[in-house]
């Protein structure tokens, strides 16, 4: 698989189906998370813990890649994430609502594995539209 296909498979197959035993085939032991200029080493274990924590809030969430672009080792994926808000998150009580979020992931792939992950989810847009958060 090329880089785009591997990233798509990771999100749409492994993440969407919560196949934690397959994560190591897609994520490097030395994986980092980038937010602007800040780089945090999380490794394979950190990525698995992240996936477990997200499932606590959205136990049925799935990801669908809508567009992808590739530039050398970097794959940029626009996605839609859907899931039922069934767990508390950042002090927000579960609503039971099926929520849809959009976002962009930027993943660096080396030797077939994601070595750096970053991106953003349009969380506020959805939470505001669903009246889960309110302006003060």
C-alpha positions in Angstrom: 0.0 0.0 0.0 1.1 3.5 -0.7 1.2 6.1 2.1 -2.3 7.4 1.5 -3.8 3.9 1.4 -2.1 2.9 4.7 -3.3 6.1 6.4 -6.8 5.5 5.1 -6.8 1.9 6.2 -5.6 2.8 9.7 -8.4 5.3 10.3 -11.3 3.7 8.4 -10.5 0.0 9.3 -8.3 -0.1 12.4 -9.6 3.0 14.3 -13.2 2.7 13.2 -13.4 -1.0 14.3 -11.3 -0.5 17.4 -8.8 -3.1 16.3 -6.1 -2.3 18.9 -4.2 -5.5 18.1 -3.5 -4.1 14.6 -2.3 -0.6 15.7 1.3 -1.7 15.8 1.2 -2.4 12.0 0.5 1.3 11.4 2.0 3.3 14.2 5.8 3.5 14.9 7.1 2.7 18.4 8.7 6.2 18.2 5.5 8.1 17.1 5.2 11.7 18.1 2.3 14.1 18.2 2.8 17.6 16.8 0.8 20.6 17.7 2.3 23.7 16.0 6.0 23.7 16.9 5.4 21.5 20.0 6.3 17.8 19.5 5.4 15.3 22.2 6.7 11.7 22.1 3.8 9.3 22.7 5.0 6.1 21.1 2.8 3.2 20.2 1.5 2.8 23.7 0.4 6.4 23.9 -1.5 6.2 20.6 -3.3 3.0 21.9 -4.2 4.8 25.2 -5.6 7.7 23.2 -7.8 5.4 21.1 -9.0 3.7 24.3 -9.9 7.0 25.9 -11.8 8.3 22.8 -13.9 5.1 22.9 -14.9 5.9 26.4 -16.6 9.1 25.2 -17.8 7.8 21.8 -18.0 4.0 22.0 -19.2 3.5 18.5 -17.2 6.2 16.7 -16.1 5.7 13.1 -13.9 7.8 10.8 -14.3 8.3 7.1 -11.6 9.9 5.0 -13.3 12.3 2.5 -10.1 13.7 0.8 -6.4 13.0 1.0 -3.3 14.8 -0.3 0.3 13.5 -0.2 3.5 15.5 -0.1 6.6 13.2 0.2 6.2 11.5 3.5 3.2 13.6 4.7 -0.4 12.5 4.2 -3.1 15.1 4.8 -6.5 13.6 5.4 -9.8 15.4 5.7 -12.2 13.3 7.7 -15.7 12.9 9.2 -15.9 11.3 12.6 -19.3 10.1 13.9 -20.1 8.7 17.3 -22.6 8.6 20.1 -21.7 10.9 23.0 -22.0 8.3 25.7 -19.2 9.2 28.1 -18.1 12.4 30.0 -15.5 14.5 28.3 -14.0 17.7 29.6 -16.7 18.0 32.2 -19.5 17.6 29.6 -22.0 15.0 30.7 -23.0 12.4 28.1 -25.9 13.5 25.9 -26.6 10.2 24.1 -26.6 12.3 20.8 -25.0 10.9 17.7 -22.5 13.6 16.8 -20.6 14.3 13.6 -17.3 16.1 13.6 -15.1 17.2 10.7 -11.3 17.6 10.9 -7.9 17.2 9.3 -5.1 14.9 10.2 -1.5 15.3 9.1 0.5 12.1 9.3 4.1 11.5 8.5 4.7 8.0 7.2 8.1 6.4 7.2 8.7 2.7 6.3 4.9 2.1 6.2 4.2 3.5 9.7 3.0 6.7 11.1 5.9 8.4 12.9 4.3 11.8 13.5 0.6 12.7 13.9 -1.1 16.1 14.1 -4.2 17.8 13.1 -7.4 19.3 14.3 -11.0 18.4 14.9 -13.8 21.0 14.6 -15.1 20.1 18.0 -16.7 23.5 18.9 -18.8 23.7 15.7 -20.5 20.4 16.5 -20.9 21.0 20.3 -22.3 24.4 19.7 -24.7 23.3 16.9 -26.0 20.5 19.2 -26.4 22.9 22.1 -23.9 20.9 24.2 -21.9 24.1 24.8 -23.5 27.6 25.1 -22.1 31.1 24.7 -21.7 32.9 28.0 
